[in-house]
């Protein structure tokens, strides 16, 4: 396993971690101040400043990307299928312009939450089918741009409103069904917050191998968790054995970034530079 204790070369900042403190331009400038060389921006933050301006800011700061958040939300009623397709194609185009290595996919849950305005449904089996078909359709377009897609399994608590793919096994089953040749164009984004509890995790990481692990996200699980969406912990403040998971991922050949992604009302209330300093320190001592 790589030694992160002496520098933070392999730290990437998911820009959601400080989304309340600054816009994307301010975040890029702060990363440059702190020697953070890599980010994963969110689409809404890119839209807020404009794609061309975002591209220039990343380029001028000499930053790399570890991913682009997010595509997906495939589940909808029939009237919105075209909207889903077009939105995901835009995500691919934006990622290409920014120089991202992959688009992270949050697949969606039930239609009324995945695509607001869709008719309500409790049919999660139908949702799984739409996710399969949506990824397969998006992958055809992504291949034309040589843009890999990374399916992110989310904790089961998000099955209804964000993602009905909840385990690494489910994500890999989709990968194997849609891309059996392991072309390198379809894989997973593994976020310890969502998968740390899974007793199959180590076996599924081994199953994934180097070809299927496209991104690795870190934060921590607090006890108690006061808000399932916006109370993630800074690495080292919770119960996740982050190094055990990273060791397993790296044993499969993953040599990319440990991307810090923290949705937290607590950390959003703190000064931007304090958050980045803490991320760097915990990346060296905990990740």
C-alpha positions as CSV (number, residue, x, y, z in Angstrom):
1,X,0.0,0.0,0.0
2,X,1.3,3.5,-0.8
3,X,2.7,5.7,1.9
4,X,0.7,9.0,2.1
5,X,2.4,10.3,5.2
6,X,5.0,12.6,3.7
7,X,2.9,14.5,1.1
8,X,-0.6,14.7,-0.3
9,X,0.2,14.1,-4.0
10,X,-2.6,11.5,-4.2
11,X,-5.3,13.6,-2.5
12,X,-8.2,14.7,-4.7
13,X,-10.8,17.1,-3.4
14,X,-14.4,16.4,-4.4
15,X,-15.7,20.0,-4.7
16,X,-18.9,19.1,-2.8
17,X,-16.7,19.1,0.4
18,X,-16.5,22.9,0.3
19,X,-19.5,23.8,-1.9
20,X,-21.0,26.2,0.7
21,X,-17.7,28.1,1.2
22,X,-17.0,29.1,-2.4
23,X,-17.9,28.7,-6.1
24,X,-15.8,26.5,-8.3
25,X,-13.4,29.2,-9.2
26,X,-12.8,30.0,-5.5
27,X,-12.3,26.3,-4.8
28,X,-9.8,25.9,-7.6
29,X,-7.8,28.9,-6.3
30,X,-7.9,27.5,-2.8
31,X,-6.6,24.1,-4.0
32,X,-3.7,25.8,-5.7
33,X,-2.9,27.7,-2.5
34,X,-2.7,24.4,-0.5
35,X,-0.9,22.4,-3.1
36,X,-3.9,20.2,-3.9
37,X,-3.4,19.1,-7.5
38,X,-6.6,17.2,-8.3
39,X,-10.3,17.8,-8.0
40,X,-13.6,16.2,-8.9
41,X,-16.1,18.9,-9.7
42,X,-19.9,18.7,-9.5
43,X,-22.0,19.6,-12.6
44,X,-24.1,22.2,-10.8
45,X,-20.9,24.0,-9.7
46,X,-19.6,23.9,-13.3
47,X,-22.9,25.3,-14.6
48,X,-22.9,28.1,-12.1
49,X,-19.6,29.5,-13.4
50,X,-20.0,28.3,-17.0
51,X,-18.2,25.4,-18.6
52,X,-15.7,27.4,-20.6
53,X,-14.7,29.4,-17.5
54,X,-14.4,26.2,-15.5
55,X,-12.2,24.6,-18.2
56,X,-9.9,27.7,-18.2
57,X,-9.7,27.8,-14.4
58,X,-8.7,24.1,-14.1
59,X,-6.2,24.5,-16.9
60,X,-4.6,27.7,-15.6
61,X,-4.2,26.2,-12.1
62,X,-2.6,23.1,-13.5
63,X,-5.1,20.8,-11.9
64,X,-6.0,17.3,-12.8
65,X,-9.4,15.7,-12.4
66,X,-10.1,12.4,-10.6
67,X,-13.7,12.2,-12.0
68,X,-16.8,14.2,-12.8
69,X,-19.9,14.2,-10.6
70,X,-22.4,13.2,-11.7
71,X,-24.3,11.4,-14.4
72,X,-27.1,8.9,-14.0
73,X,-30.5,9.3,-12.4
74,X,-31.7,6.9,-15.1
75,X,-35.1,6.1,-13.5
76,X,-38.1,8.1,-14.8
77,X,-41.5,7.7,-16.3
78,X,-41.8,7.2,-20.1
79,X,-42.3,10.9,-20.7
80,X,-38.9,11.8,-19.4
81,X,-36.7,9.2,-21.0
82,X,-35.4,11.6,-23.6
83,X,-34.5,14.1,-20.9
84,X,-32.5,11.4,-19.1
85,X,-30.6,10.5,-22.3
86,X,-29.8,14.0,-23.3
87,X,-28.8,15.0,-19.7
88,X,-26.3,12.1,-19.5
89,X,-24.9,12.9,-22.9
90,X,-24.2,16.4,-21.7
91,X,-22.5,15.0,-18.7
92,X,-20.1,13.1,-21.0
93,X,-19.4,16.1,-23.1
94,X,-18.7,18.3,-20.1
95,X,-16.4,15.7,-18.6
96,X,-14.5,15.5,-21.9
97,X,-14.1,19.2,-22.0
98,X,-12.8,19.3,-18.5
99,X,-10.4,16.4,-19.0
100,X,-12.0,14.1,-16.5
101,X,-11.0,10.4,-16.5
102,X,-14.5,9.2,-15.9
103,X,-18.1,10.2,-15.2
104,X,-19.4,9.0,-11.8
105,X,-22.9,7.6,-12.0
106,X,-25.5,7.8,-9.3
107,X,-28.1,5.6,-10.9
108,X,-31.4,6.9,-9.3
109,X,-34.0,5.3,-7.1
110,X,-37.7,5.5,-7.7
111,X,-38.9,7.7,-10.6
112,X,-40.6,10.5,-8.7
113,X,-37.3,11.2,-6.8
114,X,-34.8,10.4,-9.6
115,X,-36.6,12.7,-12.1
116,X,-38.9,15.1,-10.4
117,X,-42.3,15.3,-12.1
118,X,-42.2,11.6,-13.0
119,X,-45.2,9.5,-12.0
120,X,-44.9,7.8,-8.5
121,X,-44.0,4.2,-8.4
122,X,-42.9,1.6,-5.8
123,X,-41.6,-0.9,-8.4
124,X,-37.9,-1.1,-7.5
125,X,-37.5,-4.1,-9.9
126,X,-38.6,-1.9,-12.8
127,X,-36.1,0.7,-11.5
128,X,-33.3,-1.9,-11.7
129,X,-34.3,-2.6,-15.3
130,X,-34.2,1.0,-16.2
131,X,-30.8,1.5,-14.6
132,X,-29.4,-1.4,-16.7
133,X,-30.9,-0.1,-19.9
134,X,-29.9,3.5,-19.2
135,X,-26.3,2.7,-18.5
136,X,-26.1,0.5,-21.6
137,X,-27.5,3.4,-23.7
138,X,-25.2,6.0,-22.1
139,X,-22.2,3.7,-22.6
140,X,-22.7,3.7,-26.3
141,X,-22.4,7.5,-26.4
142,X,-19.5,7.5,-23.9
143,X,-17.5,5.2,-26.1
144,X,-17.6,7.8,-28.9
145,X,-15.9,10.2,-26.5
146,X,-13.6,7.6,-24.9
147,X,-15.1,8.5,-21.5
148,X,-15.4,5.7,-19.0
149,X,-18.4,5.5,-16.7
150,X,-18.1,4.6,-13.0
151,X,-21.1,3.2,-11.2
152,X,-21.2,4.3,-7.6
153,X,-23.2,2.0,-5.2
154,X,-24.8,4.0,-2.5
155,X,-25.8,2.9,1.0
156,X,-29.2,1.2,1.1
157,X,-30.7,4.1,3.0
158,X,-30.6,5.9,-0.4
159,X,-32.4,3.2,-2.4
160,X,-35.6,5.1,-2.9
161,X,-34.4,8.6,-3.7
162,X,-30.9,8.4,-5.0
163,X,-29.6,4.9,-6.0
164,X,-31.2,1.5,-6.1
165,X,-27.7,0.0,-6.7
166,X,-26.5,-0.4,-3.1
167,X,-23.6,-2.9,-3.0
168,X,-20.4,-3.4,-4.9
169,X,-21.8,-6.8,-6.0
170,X,-24.8,-5.0,-7.6
171,X,-22.5,-2.5,-9.4
172,X,-20.2,-5.3,-10.7
173,X,-23.2,-7.4,-11.8
174,X,-24.2,-4.4,-14.0
175,X,-20.7,-4.0,-15.3
176,X,-20.5,-7.7,-16.2
177,X,-23.9,-7.7,-17.9
178,X,-23.3,-4.6,-19.9
179,X,-19.5,-4.8,-20.6
180,X,-18.5,-8.5,-20.3
181,X,-15.3,-7.9,-22.2
182,X,-14.0,-5.6,-19.4
183,X,-13.2,-2.9,-22.0
184,X,-12.1,-0.4,-19.4
185,X,-15.1,1.8,-20.3
186,X,-17.4,0.7,-17.4
187,X,-16.5,0.2,-13.8
188,X,-17.2,1.4,-10.2
189,X,-16.6,4.4,-8.0
190,X,-16.1,3.0,-4.5
191,X,-16.9,5.4,-1.7
192,X,-16.1,4.0,1.8
193,X,-19.1,5.8,3.3
194,X,-21.5,3.7,1.3
195,X,-19.8,0.3,1.3
196,X,-17.8,-0.1,4.5
197,X,-20.5,-2.1,6.2
198,X,-20.8,-4.8,3.5
199,X,-19.5,-8.2,4.6
200,X,-18.9,-9.1,0.9
201,X,-16.8,-6.0,0.3
202,X,-13.4,-7.6,0.3
203,X,-14.5,-10.4,-2.1
204,X,-16.2,-8.0,-4.4
205,X,-13.1,-5.7,-4.5
206,X,-11.1,-8.8,-5.6
207,X,-13.7,-9.6,-8.2
208,X,-13.5,-6.1,-9.5
209,X,-9.8,-6.2,-10.2
210,X,-7.9,-3.3,-11.5
211,X,-10.1,-2.8,-14.6
212,X,-13.3,-2.1,-12.8
213,X,-12.1,0.2,-10.0
214,X,-12.2,3.7,-11.6
215,X,-12.5,5.9,-8.5
216,X,-12.0,5.7,-4.7
217,X,-13.7,8.1,-2.3
218,X,-13.0,8.7,1.4
219,X,-14.7,10.2,4.4
220,X,-16.0,8.7,7.6
221,X,-19.2,7.3,9.2
222,X,-20.1,9.1,12.4
223,X,-21.9,7.5,15.3
224,X,-24.5,8.8,15.7
225,X,-25.2,10.0,12.3
226,X,-27.7,12.9,12.6
227,X,-28.5,13.4,8.9
228,X,-28.0,10.5,6.4
229,X,-27.1,12.9,3.6
230,X,-25.3,15.8,5.2
231,X,-23.5,14.4,8.3
232,X,-20.5,12.6,6.9
233,X,-17.4,12.7,9.0
234,X,-13.9,13.8,8.3
235,X,-11.6,10.9,7.9
236,X,-10.6,9.6,11.4
237,X,-13.6,11.0,13.2
238,X,-15.8,7.9,12.7
239,X,-15.8,4.1,12.5
240,X,-14.6,3.2,9.0
241,X,-11.3,1.3,8.7
242,X,-10.3,3.3,5.7
243,X,-6.8,1.9,5.3
244,X,-8.2,-1.7,5.2
245,X,-10.4,-0.7,2.3
246,X,-7.7,1.2,0.5
247,X,-5.2,-1.6,1.0
248,X,-7.7,-4.0,-0.7
249,X,-8.3,-1.6,-3.6
250,X,-4.6,-1.0,-4.2
251,X,-3.9,-4.7,-4.0
252,X,-6.0,-5.0,-7.2
253,X,-3.8,-2.4,-8.9
254,X,-5.6,0.8,-8.2
255,X,-3.0,3.6,-8.2
256,X,-5.3,6.6,-8.5
257,X,-6.4,9.3,-6.1
258,X,-8.1,9.0,-2.7
259,X,-10.8,11.5,-3.3
260,X,-12.2,13.3,-0.2
261,X,-16.0,13.7,-0.5
262,X,-17.7,15.0,2.6
263,X,-21.3,16.2,2.7
264,X,-21.4,17.8,6.1
265,X,-23.3,20.7,7.6
266,X,-20.6,20.9,10.2
267,X,-17.7,21.1,7.8
268,X,-19.6,23.4,5.4
269,X,-19.9,25.9,8.3
270,X,-16.1,26.1,8.7
271,X,-13.6,28.3,6.9
272,X,-12.5,27.0,3.5
273,X,-8.8,27.0,4.4
274,X,-9.4,25.2,7.7
275,X,-11.3,22.4,5.9
276,X,-8.5,22.0,3.3
277,X,-5.8,21.9,5.9
278,X,-7.7,19.3,7.8
279,X,-8.2,17.2,4.7
280,X,-4.5,17.3,4.0
281,X,-3.6,16.3,7.6
282,X,-6.1,13.4,7.7
283,X,-5.1,12.2,4.3
284,X,-1.5,11.8,5.6
285,X,-2.4,10.3,9.0
286,X,-5.6,8.3,8.5
287,X,-6.2,7.5,4.8
